[in-house]
């Protein structure tokens, strides 16, 4: 059976408020719903005391010669080398239906204090769930289908 994951970004991270907005228990089944936020990630990961969502990683680019400064000397740095957003945590844990570029957008939203809401459903029911998400005020509502 094919599965569809409907996603949307909630403007806040209060899970109870989001569940109330969506009508969980009335319109949606709680077993199919996931709310991913900094708070839920901290709880699952054993508690990020700072709640920052930012890792202390840095990258030093060096070449075989020259100053080691990107764009100066023989080596050429490209914008793609800087676009990985290495400072953000992977709050999604590699959800298989979400493409990496979209997952990065969701990780940024979560790091900024919003929540990702997901709902597993069938392809036939996905348009109804998308509409419900939009009516509840979720942004960037999208569906991802298993292949």
C-alpha positions in Angstrom: 0.0 0.0 0.0 1.3 3.4 -0.9 1.8 6.0 1.8 1.7 9.7 1.8 3.2 12.1 4.3 1.5 15.4 4.6 3.6 18.1 6.1 3.1 21.7 7.3 4.9 24.3 9.4 3.2 25.5 12.6 4.0 29.0 13.7 4.6 27.8 17.3 6.0 24.8 19.2 3.2 24.2 21.7 2.1 20.6 20.8 -1.2 20.8 22.7 -2.1 24.1 21.0 -1.3 22.6 17.6 -3.3 19.4 18.3 -6.3 21.6 19.3 -5.9 23.7 16.1 -6.0 20.6 14.0 -8.9 18.9 15.8 -6.9 15.8 16.8 -9.3 13.2 18.0 -12.2 14.7 16.0 -10.8 15.3 12.5 -7.4 13.5 12.7 -6.2 10.4 14.3 -3.4 11.0 16.9 -1.6 7.8 15.9 -0.9 9.2 12.4 0.2 12.7 13.6 3.7 13.8 14.6 4.8 17.2 15.9 8.5 17.9 15.7 9.9 20.9 17.5 13.0 21.9 19.5 11.1 20.8 22.7 10.2 17.4 21.4 13.7 16.9 20.0 15.2 17.8 23.4 13.0 15.4 25.2 13.8 12.6 22.8 17.5 13.3 22.7 17.9 13.4 26.5 17.5 17.1 26.9 19.4 19.8 25.2 19.9 22.1 28.1 20.5 25.2 26.0 17.7 24.6 23.5 19.8 26.4 20.8 19.5 23.8 18.1 23.0 24.9 16.9 26.0 22.7 17.0 29.5 24.0 17.6 31.0 22.9 14.3 33.2 24.9 12.1 34.9 24.3 8.8 38.3 25.4 7.8 39.0 25.4 4.1 42.6 25.0 3.0 44.3 24.4 -0.3 47.6 22.8 -1.3 49.1 26.3 -1.6 48.2 29.9 -1.1 46.7 31.6 1.9 43.9 29.1 2.7 41.3 31.9 2.2 38.5 30.8 -0.2 38.8 32.5 -3.6 42.4 33.5 -3.1 45.2 31.4 -4.5 44.8 28.2 -6.6 41.7 26.8 -4.9 38.3 28.0 -5.9 35.5 28.0 -3.4 32.0 27.6 -4.6 28.7 28.8 -2.9 27.7 25.1 -2.6 30.5 24.6 -0.1 28.8 27.0 2.3 25.2 26.0 1.7 25.0 22.9 3.9 23.8 24.8 7.0 26.1 22.6 9.0 25.2 24.5 12.2 21.6 23.1 12.3 20.6 19.9 14.0 18.8 17.2 12.0 15.5 17.4 14.0 13.8 15.0 11.5 16.1 12.1 12.0 16.1 11.3 8.3 12.4 10.9 7.5 12.6 8.8 4.4 9.8 10.5 2.3 11.2 14.0 2.7 13.9 15.0 0.2 17.1 16.3 1.8 16.7 19.9 0.5 13.2 20.1 1.9 14.3 18.5 5.2 16.9 21.2 5.5 14.2 23.9 5.2 12.2 22.1 7.9 15.2 21.9 10.2 15.8 25.6 9.8 12.1 26.3 10.7 12.4 24.1 13.8 15.6 25.8 14.8 13.9 29.1 14.6 11.1 28.0 17.0 8.4 26.7 14.7 7.2 23.1 14.5 6.9 20.6 11.7 3.6 18.8 11.7 3.4 15.5 9.7 0.5 13.2 9.1 0.7 9.7 7.5 -2.2 9.0 5.2 -3.2 7.4 1.9 -2.7 9.2 -1.4 -6.5 9.5 -1.7 -7.0 11.2 1.7 -3.9 13.5 1.3 -5.8 16.5 -0.3 -8.3 16.5 2.6 -5.5 16.5 5.1 -3.7 19.3 3.2 -6.8 21.4 3.3 -7.3 20.8 7.0 -3.7 21.8 7.7 -4.1 25.0 5.7 -7.4 25.8 7.5 -5.6 25.3 10.9 -3.0 28.0 9.9 -0.1 25.7 8.9 2.3 27.1 6.2 4.1 25.5 3.4 1.8 22.5 3.3 3.2 19.7 1.1 2.7 16.0 0.5 5.4 13.4 -0.1 4.5 10.1 -1.6 6.3 6.8 -1.1 7.6 5.3 -4.4 
